[in-house]
Amino acid sequence: MGQVLSQLLAVDANAPSDTFITIADKYETYEELQQSLRHAGLESSNLVVAIDYTKSNEWSGERSFGGKCLHAIDPTGATVNPYQSVIHIMGRTLEVFDDDKLIPALGFGDSKTGSASCFSLSADGEPCHGFDEVLYRYAQVTPTLQLSGPTNFAPVIEEAIRIVERTRQYHILIIVADGQVSNEKETRDAIVAASNYPLCTTFHLAYSTSID
């Protein structure tokens, strides 16, 4: 758990645009991390999850996931891929802070959206009810997608800004990706724009790890 939690690198909406907060890798349980987040000032927050469907997940998986794409789904459910692992861990960590448990789940970088836009993992575009539904929708949708690119985080950050504008509530955007970024300027500009809103953008690397 600690390796993934150490990747919780946040861009704080209430801090200068170049200020980052790193959560130290020193926790044995989810409860310890949650307590630390509360001490840091996090009381409640709505959540948005965004998942990277760019083709670099195939190349990254060749090196770190036994030669398989990082999005490879085990139809038996006996094993999980790195994305399922990270989503599970972030759910165990942050869902307690989300009062209504309504979580928009977004995808980006597939052959239809490329680097220009993003899409909802829900067929009707509605938020998922908790992280269990996020994981269910991920497992249902992922095998139907064709990976593409290039990698651009701007569309999901901009969509999160629209969600914040519509709801007028504080949100944490959880971006799960393989670490490759192509459109650095657009991504950087979107992060700077997000700093003007009650929105915290966090990045989490998907790589082989175990679920505790």
C-alpha positions in Angstrom: 0.0 0.0 0.0 2.7 2.5 0.9 4.3 2.6 -2.5 1.1 3.7 -4.1 0.2 6.1 -1.3 3.5 7.8 -1.7 2.5 8.9 -5.2 -0.3 11.1 -3.7 1.1 14.3 -5.1 -1.4 17.1 -4.9 -1.7 20.5 -6.5 -3.5 22.5 -3.8 -6.1 24.9 -5.2 -5.7 27.2 -2.3 -1.9 27.4 -2.6 0.3 29.1 -5.2 0.2 27.3 -8.5 3.7 25.9 -8.1 3.1 24.5 -4.6 2.9 20.8 -4.2 2.0 18.6 -1.2 3.6 15.2 -0.8 2.1 12.7 1.6 5.0 10.8 3.2 5.3 7.1 2.7 5.1 6.0 6.4 1.7 4.4 6.9 0.8 0.9 7.9 -3.0 1.2 7.6 -5.5 3.2 5.6 -6.7 4.6 8.9 -3.3 6.1 9.7 -3.2 7.8 6.3 -6.8 9.1 6.7 -5.9 10.5 10.1 -2.9 12.3 8.6 -5.0 13.7 5.9 -7.4 15.1 8.5 -4.5 16.6 10.4 -3.5 18.3 7.1 -6.9 19.9 6.9 -9.0 17.5 4.7 -12.4 17.2 6.3 -14.7 16.4 3.3 -14.4 16.4 -0.4 -16.2 15.3 -3.5 -14.1 13.0 -5.8 -13.6 12.6 -9.5 -11.6 9.7 -11.0 -9.9 9.9 -14.4 -8.3 6.9 -16.2 -5.5 7.0 -18.8 -6.4 4.9 -21.9 -3.4 5.9 -24.0 -1.4 3.3 -25.9 1.7 3.8 -23.7 0.0 1.5 -21.2 0.9 -1.3 -23.6 4.6 -0.3 -23.7 4.7 0.3 -19.9 3.1 -3.1 -19.3 5.8 -4.9 -21.3 8.3 -3.7 -18.7 6.3 -3.9 -15.5 3.3 -6.2 -15.8 4.6 -9.4 -17.2 4.5 -8.2 -20.8 0.7 -7.5 -20.6 -1.0 -4.2 -21.1 -1.5 -2.4 -17.8 -5.3 -2.5 -18.6 -5.4 -6.3 -19.1 -8.6 -7.6 -17.3 -8.6 -11.0 -15.7 -12.1 -12.4 -16.7 -12.1 -14.7 -13.7 -11.5 -11.8 -11.3 -8.7 -13.8 -9.6 -6.1 -11.1 -10.2 -6.2 -7.4 -10.7 -4.3 -5.1 -13.0 -2.3 -2.0 -11.8 -5.3 0.3 -12.5 -7.7 -1.8 -10.5 -5.2 -1.9 -7.7 -4.7 1.9 -7.6 -8.4 2.6 -7.8 -9.1 0.2 -5.0 -6.4 1.8 -2.8 -7.6 5.3 -3.5 -11.1 4.3 -2.8 -10.2 2.8 0.6 -8.3 6.0 1.4 -10.5 8.8 0.2 -14.1 7.5 0.0 -14.7 8.2 3.7 -14.2 11.9 2.9 -16.9 12.0 0.2 -20.3 12.5 1.9 -22.6 11.6 -1.0 -20.4 8.9 -2.6 -21.3 10.1 -6.1 -18.1 9.9 -8.1 -17.8 10.9 -11.8 -15.6 8.4 -13.5 -13.8 9.6 -16.7 -11.6 8.1 -19.3 -9.3 9.7 -21.8 -6.7 8.9 -24.5 -8.7 6.2 -26.2 -9.2 6.1 -30.0 -12.4 8.1 -29.9 -11.3 10.9 -27.6 -7.6 11.0 -28.3 -6.0 14.1 -26.7 -9.0 16.3 -27.4 -11.7 15.3 -24.9 -12.7 12.7 -22.3 -15.7 10.4 -21.7 -17.8 9.0 -18.9 -17.4 5.4 -17.9 -21.1 5.3 -17.2 -23.4 4.8 -20.2 -25.8 7.5 -19.0 -23.0 9.9 -18.0 -24.1 9.8 -14.3 -21.6 9.6 -11.4 -20.8 6.2 -10.0 -22.2 5.3 -6.5 -18.9 4.7 -4.6 -15.6 3.1 -5.7 -17.1 -0.3 -6.0 -19.2 0.9 -8.9 -16.1 2.8 -10.4 -14.3 -0.6 -10.4 -17.3 -2.4 -11.9 -17.7 0.2 -14.7 -13.9 0.1 -15.3 -14.0 -3.7 -15.7 -17.0 -3.5 -18.0 -15.8 -0.6 -20.2 -12.1 -1.2 -20.5 -12.2 -4.4 -22.8 -14.3 -2.5 -25.3 -11.8 0.4 -25.8 -9.0 0.8 -28.2 -6.0 2.6 -26.7 -4.6 5.6 -28.5 -3.2 9.0 -27.5 -1.2 11.1 -27.2 -1.4 11.6 -23.4 -3.0 14.9 -22.5 -4.4 15.5 -19.0 -5.9 18.8 -19.9 -9.4 17.5 -21.0 -10.1 15.7 -17.7 -8.8 18.7 -15.7 -11.0 21.0 -17.7 -14.0 18.6 -17.2 -13.3 18.6 -13.4 -13.3 22.4 -13.5 -16.7 22.3 -15.1 -18.0 19.9 -12.4 -16.7 22.3 -9.7 -18.3 25.3 -11.4 -21.6 23.4 -11.7 -21.7 22.0 -8.1 -19.9 24.9 -6.4 -18.2 22.3 -4.1 -14.6 21.3 -3.4 -13.4 18.3 -5.4 -10.3 16.1 -5.6 -9.5 14.9 -9.1 -7.7 11.5 -9.0 -5.8 10.9 -12.3 -4.5 7.4 -12.7 -2.0 7.0 -15.5 1.2 5.2 -16.5 3.4 8.3 -16.1 3.8 9.2 -19.8 2.8 12.8 -20.8 2.9 14.1 -24.3 1.1 17.5 -24.2 3.0 19.0 -21.4 2.1 22.6 -22.1 -1.6 22.0 -22.3 -1.5 19.9 -19.2 0.5 22.6 -17.3 -1.9 25.3 -18.4 -4.9 23.3 -17.3 -3.3 22.7 -13.8 -2.7 26.5 -13.5 -6.3 27.2 -14.5 -7.5 24.7 -11.9 -5.7 26.5 -9.2 -8.3 29.2 -9.5 -11.0 26.8 -8.3 -11.7 24.7 -5.2 -10.1 21.7 -7.0 -7.1 19.5 -5.9 -5.5 17.6 -8.8 -3.7 14.4 -7.8 -1.6 12.0 -10.0 -1.2 8.3 -9.3 1.1 5.9 -11.2 -0.4 2.6 -12.3 2.2 -0.1 -11.9 2.3 -3.7 -10.5 1.5 -3.7 -6.8 -0.5 -5.7 -4.3 -3.8 -4.8 -2.6 -3.6 -4.9 1.2 
